[in-house]
Amino acid sequence: MTTYALDSNIVSYFLKNDDTIQSKINEETDKGNDFVIPPTVYFEIMNWLLKNASTKRMAIFERMYSEKGIGVIDKAVLDIASTVKLKMRQQGKGISDDDLFIAAWCLNHNVPLVTNNTRHFMDIEGLKILNWVNSNSTSHLC
């Protein structure tokens, strides 16, 4: 069984009933695979839903995270985030704190990140990235 971490854009596509993402999630679930919402993704999605006062999507999201779970940012995740941030700074590269914490959570739990924003994460060593939106994109391990 594989557990996948869903990035904010993937959850957003799911909540907007995107056929590609709906099908892929159903396909992976049928295979016995599972999904988790990293804590920063929960934060980003909740802010988006509250801003847009989308009660219908809020109910779908609540059902989604209650079934799949929300990760926790603990000391191990913070330590990884600190190390990754330092390495990226030394390489002259940047990353948003939100993306940094999502990546650090995935690294700590050794789960691939499903995202359509692969360029946000491609410089993070050891992070497995999957793009289920762009069929021309392949998965890769940084």
C-alpha positions in Angstrom: 0.0 0.0 0.0 1.2 3.5 -0.9 0.2 6.6 1.0 0.2 9.8 -1.0 0.4 13.4 0.3 -1.9 15.7 -1.6 -0.7 19.3 -2.3 -3.2 22.2 -2.0 -3.7 22.4 -5.8 -4.6 18.7 -6.0 -7.1 19.1 -3.1 -8.5 22.2 -4.8 -8.9 20.3 -8.1 -10.7 17.5 -6.2 -13.1 20.0 -4.5 -13.8 21.6 -7.9 -14.7 18.1 -9.3 -11.8 17.9 -11.7 -12.3 14.7 -13.7 -8.6 13.8 -14.0 -8.0 14.1 -10.2 -11.3 12.5 -9.3 -10.5 9.5 -11.5 -6.9 9.2 -10.3 -7.9 9.3 -6.6 -10.6 6.7 -7.3 -8.1 4.5 -9.2 -5.5 4.7 -6.4 -8.2 4.0 -3.7 -9.4 1.0 -5.6 -5.8 -0.3 -5.6 -5.8 0.0 -1.8 -3.6 3.1 -1.7 -4.3 5.9 0.8 -4.0 9.7 1.0 -3.1 12.2 3.7 -3.4 16.0 3.9 -0.2 17.6 5.2 -1.0 20.2 7.9 0.1 23.1 5.8 -2.2 22.0 3.0 -5.1 21.9 5.5 -4.3 25.5 6.5 -4.1 26.7 2.8 -7.3 24.9 1.8 -9.2 26.1 4.9 -8.2 29.7 4.2 -9.3 29.4 0.6 -12.7 27.9 1.6 -13.3 30.5 4.4 -12.4 33.4 2.1 -14.8 32.1 -0.5 -17.5 31.1 2.0 -17.9 27.8 0.1 -20.0 25.8 2.5 -20.6 23.0 -0.1 -16.8 22.5 -0.7 -16.2 22.9 3.0 -18.4 19.9 3.7 -16.6 17.9 1.1 -13.2 18.9 2.5 -14.3 18.1 6.1 -15.4 14.6 4.9 -12.1 14.2 3.0 -9.8 15.1 5.9 -11.8 13.2 8.5 -11.5 10.0 6.4 -7.9 10.5 5.3 -6.4 12.4 8.2 -4.3 15.5 8.7 -0.6 15.2 9.3 1.1 16.9 12.3 4.1 19.3 12.3 6.4 18.0 15.0 10.0 18.6 15.9 11.3 16.2 13.3 9.4 18.1 10.5 10.8 21.4 11.8 14.3 20.0 11.9 14.0 18.8 8.3 12.5 22.1 7.2 15.4 24.0 8.8 18.0 21.8 7.0 16.3 22.0 3.6 15.9 25.8 3.9 19.6 26.2 4.8 20.7 24.0 1.8 18.5 25.9 -0.6 19.8 29.2 0.7 23.4 28.0 0.2 22.5 27.1 -3.4 20.9 30.5 -4.0 17.4 29.0 -4.3 14.2 30.0 -2.6 11.0 28.3 -1.4 7.9 29.6 0.3 7.5 28.6 3.9 4.2 26.8 3.1 5.9 24.7 0.4 8.9 24.1 2.7 6.7 22.7 5.4 4.7 20.5 3.0 8.0 19.1 1.6 9.5 18.6 5.0 6.4 16.7 6.2 6.6 14.4 3.2 10.3 13.8 3.6 9.8 13.0 7.3 7.0 10.5 6.6 8.7 9.2 3.4 5.6 9.8 1.3 5.4 11.1 -2.3 3.8 14.5 -2.9 1.1 14.7 -5.5 1.2 18.2 -7.0 0.8 20.2 -10.2 3.3 22.7 -9.0 6.3 20.5 -9.5 8.7 23.4 -10.0 8.0 24.6 -6.5 9.5 21.4 -5.1 12.0 20.2 -7.7 15.1 21.4 -5.9 14.3 19.5 -2.7 16.7 16.6 -2.4 15.0 13.3 -1.7 11.4 14.4 -2.2 9.4 12.2 -4.6 7.0 14.3 -6.7 4.1 13.0 -8.7 2.0 15.1 -11.2 -1.4 13.6 -11.9 -2.6 16.7 -13.7 -0.1 17.1 -16.5 0.2 13.8 -18.3 3.4 14.9 -20.0 5.1 15.3 -16.6 6.7 12.3 -15.1 7.3 11.5 -11.4 10.8 12.1 -10.2 12.9 11.9 -7.1 14.9 15.0 -6.5 
